[in-house]
Amino acid sequence: MKSTELILQQLITLLEKSEETNWSVSLRSLMLALNQCANDSERNYVRSQLKRIFGGMGSFSDLVLYKNARVLVVENNQLETLRRALYESLK
C-alpha cells in the first residue's frame, strides 16, 4: 500500500495538471501539516482532517475534473483510483 504522503503528492500533481486549484491547495496544506507532525497525536489529528474531506456535499468525493467544459475521462479515472487509495491509507 502506498503511503499517505505519496498518494497526496500524486493527487496534487494530477489536480494541478487538471487546473483544479482549490483542492490542490487544500491537499498541499494538509500534506505539509502531515510532514511537520512532531508526534503521533499531531499525526492522528491531521489524518482526521484528511478523512473529513470525504464527507458531505461538495466534498472531495464529489469532485469531477473538467477542462474547457469537457470531462477529463482519463484524469477522473486516475482521481478515483488515488482517492480510494488515500481513503484506504487513512484507515
PAVEX-59122 format. One record per residue: residue number from 1; y, x, z of N, C-alpha, C, CB in turn. Coordinates in steps of 0.05 Angstrom, whole numbers, plus 5000, padded with zeros to 4 digits. Each point is the difference from the previous one (the first is absolute). Glycine has a CB too. Example, Ala and Ser with C-alpha at 12.3 -4.5 7.8 and 13.67 -1.06 7.14 Angstrom:
   num   n.c2   n.c1   n.c3   ca.c2   ca.c1   ca.c3   c.c2   c.c1   c.c3   cb.c2   cb.c1   cb.c3
     1   4886   5264   5156    5024    4982    5000   5024   5018   5000    4977    4962    5025
     2   5044   5031   4961    5024    5016    5001   5022   4985   5014    4987    5024    4957
END
This chain:
   num   n.c2   n.c1   n.c3   ca.c2   ca.c1   ca.c3   c.c2   c.c1   c.c3   cb.c2   cb.c1   cb.c3
     1   4976   5017   5000    5024    4983    5000   5025   5018   5000    4975    4963    5024
     2   5045   5029   4961    5025    5015    4998   5016   4996   5026    5000    4996    4950
     3   5015   5025   5056    5017    4998    5024   5023   4981   4994    4987    5047    5014
     4   5024   4941   5007    5023    4982    4997   5023   5013   4986    4985    4977    5041
     5   5021   5048   4967    5023    5014    4988   4997   5005   4970    5007    5022    5044
     6   4969   4985   4948    4994    5004    4971   5004   4974   4985    4968    5038    5011
     7   5021   4941   5000    5003    4974    4987   5029   4992   4998    4955    4986    5017
     8   5060   5018   5004    5029    4993    5000   5014   5016   4978    4998    4990    5049
     9   4996   5036   4949    5013    5016    4980   4993   4990   4972    4998    5039    5030
    10   4977   4953   4965    4993    4990    4974   5014   4973   4994    4955    5023    5005
    11   5047   4960   5015    5014    4975    4997   5030   5005   4994    4968    4978    5031
    12   5044   5040   4983    5029    5006    4996   5004   5010   4971    5006    5011    5049
    13   4977   5006   4942    5002    5011    4973   4997   4977   4979    4981    5044    5016
    14   5000   4939   4988    4995    4977    4982   5024   4982   5000    4951    5003    5008
    15   5060   4990   5016    5022    4982    5002   5025   5012   4987    4981    4982    5042
    16   5024   5043   4962    5024    5013    4988   4997   5001   4970    5006    5028    5041
    17   4970   4978   4949    4995    5001    4971   5005   4972   4988    4967    5037    5006
    18   5027   4942   5010    5003    4973    4990   5028   4988   5007    4951    4994    5006
    19   5066   5023   5005    5028    4993    5007   5001   4978   5021    5013    5013    4954
    20   4969   4987   5065    5000    4982    5023   5011   5016   5023    4960    4973    4983
    21   5067   5026   5020    5013    5017    5020   4999   4989   5028    5029    5015    4964
    22   4972   4959   5040    5000    4989    5027   4975   5009   5016    5027    4961    4984
    23   4950   5033   5004    4975    5007    5014   4995   5030   5001    4981    4957    4986
    24   5027   5058   4994    4996    5029    5001   5016   5012   5022    4992    5001    4951
    25   5033   4990   5053    5017    5010    5022   4987   4993   5027    5041    4996    4971
    26   4950   4980   5032    4987    4991    5026   4975   5016   5006    5019    4954    4993
    27   4965   5050   4987    4975    5015    5004   5006   5030   5006    4975    4967    4970
    28   5045   5043   5016    5007    5028    5005   5009   5004   5029    5013    5006    4952
    29   5003   4975   5058    5010    5001    5028   4976   4998   5019    5043    4979    4986
    30   4938   5004   5009    4977    4998    5018   4982   5025   4998    5002    4950    4995
    31   4996   5061   4982    4984    5025    4997   5013   5023   5015    4984    4984    4955
    32   5042   5018   5044    5014    5021    5014   4997   4996   5031    5033    5004    4962
    33   4969   4971   5046    4997    4994    5029   4971   5007   5009    5034    4963    4996
    34   4947   5031   4987    4972    5007    5007   4996   5030   5002    4985    4958    4977
    35   5028   5057   5005    4998    5029    5000   5014   5013   5024    4997    4999    4950
    36   5022   4987   5061    5015    5011    5023   4989   4992   5027    5040    5000    4970
    37   4939   4986   5031    4988    4991    5025   4991   5023   5017    4986    4957    4978
    38   5021   5043   5047    4993    5022    5018   4974   4994   5015    5049    5010    5005
    39   4943   4965   4996    4975    4993    5015   4987   4975   4989    5020    5022    5041
    40   4957   4971   4970    4985    4977    4990   5015   4974   5004    4958    5024    5010
    41   5057   4974   5012    5015    4976    5006   5021   4995   4978    4993    5007    5049
    42   5021   5013   4943    5020    4998    4979   4987   4993   4973    5030    5032    5024
    43   4948   4982   4971    4985    4995    4975   4990   4972   4999    4986    5048    4999
    44   5003   4941   5023    4991    4973    5001   5022   4980   4995    4964    5014    5031
    45   5060   4992   4979    5023    4983    4996   5007   4999   4970    5017    5010    5047
    46   4985   5012   4940    5007    5001    4972   4978   4986   4983    5026    5043    5007
    47   4949   4961   5001    4978    4987    4986   5002   4970   5003    4971    5040    5008
    48   5038   4950   5015    5004    4972    5004   5022   4989   4982    4983    5004    5047
    49   5038   5013   4949    5022    4992    4982   4990   4999   4972    5033    5022    5031
    50   4950   4996   4961    4988    4999    4973   4983   4975   4996    5000    5051    4999
    51   4985   4942   5021    4984    4975    4998   5017   4976   4996    4965    5020    5029
    52   5059   4980   4982    5017    4976    4999   5011   4995   4972    5013    5009    5047
    53   4987   5011   4936    5011    4996    4973   4981   4982   4983    5022    5045    5003
    54   4954   4950   5006    4981    4985    4985   5001   4970   5006    4971    5039    5000
    55   5045   4952   5020    5000    4972    5008   5025   4985   4993    4971    5013    5036
    56   5026   4961   4958    5023    4983    4996   5008   4998   4971    5015    5011    5045
    57   5003   4970   4950    5011    4997    4973   5018   5023   4993    4998    4950    5005
    58   5000   5059   4970    5016    5022    4991   4990   5027   5010    5038    4970    4998
    59   4937   5031   5012    4989    5024    5011   4991   5019   4978    4986    4974    5041
    60   5005   5049   4967    4990    5020    4981   4976   4989   4985    5017    5037    5030
    61   4968   4945   4983    4977    4988    4987   5008   4983   4976    4976    5000    5044
    62   5048   4990   4956    5010    4982    4978   5012   5015   4977    5008    4965    5034
    63   4996   5060   4969    5015    5016    4979   4985   5000   4974    5019    5028    5036
    64   4995   4966   4942    4990    5003    4973   5021   5017   4985    4975    4954    5001
    65   5016   5066   4986    5017    5019    4986   5007   4990   4972    4981    5038    5026
    66   5045   4962   4968    5011    4992    4974   5019   5022   4990    4996    4951    5011
    67   5006   5051   4963    5020    5018    4989   5009   4987   4973    4980    5042    5022
    68   5046   4956   4975    5011    4987    4976   4987   4972   4996    5008    5045    4979
    69   4990   4940   5042    4990    4972    5000   4970   4998   4991    5047    4985    4991
    70   4939   5037   5011    4971    5000    4993   4984   5010   5023    5011    5009    4952
    71   4967   4977   5053    4982    5008    5021   4987   5026   4993    4991    4952    5013
    72   5008   5067   5006    4987    5026    4996   4971   4998   5008    5044    5025    5007
    73   4939   4968   4975    4972    4995    5006   4986   5024   5012    4999    4967    4963
    74   5002   5055   5024    4986    5024    5010   5011   5008   5028    4993    5016    4952
    75   5033   4984   5050    5013    5008    5026   4993   4980   5022    5037    5021    4974
    76   4962   4953   5019    4992    4980    5021   4971   5004   5008    5033    4968    4981
    77   4950   5040   5001    4972    5005    5008   4999   5024   5019    4984    4981    4956
    78   5032   5040   5037    5001    5023    5018   5012   4993   5027    5005    5030    4960
    79   5016   4953   5039    5012    4991    5025   4980   4985   5018    5044    4997    4976
    80   4940   4986   5012    4981    4984    5016   4979   5019   5012    5007    4960    4970
    81   4984   5059   5015    4980    5019    5011   5012   5016   5023    4979    5004    4954
    82   5045   5006   5043    5013    5016    5021   5008   4982   5024    5017    5031    4965
    83   4991   4945   5030    5006    4981    5022   4976   4996   5017    5035    4977    4972
    84   4942   5017   5016    4975    4996    5015   4992   5025   5015    4985    4968    4965
    85   5018   5055   5022    4993    5026    5014   5019   5004   5024    4984    5019    4956
    86   5041   4975   5041    5019    5003    5022   4992   4982   5023    5037    5013    4969
    87   4958   4962   5025    4992    4981    5021   4975   5009   5014    5021    4963    4974
    88   4959   5046   5011    4975    5009    5012   5005   5025   5017    4975    4982    4961
    89   5043   5035   5031    5005    5025    5015   5013   4994   5027    5005    5025    4957
    90   5006   4951   5046    5014    4993    5025   4983   4985   5020    5041    4998    4973
    91   4934   4997   5019    4981    4986    5019   4991   5017   5022    4985    4972    4963
END
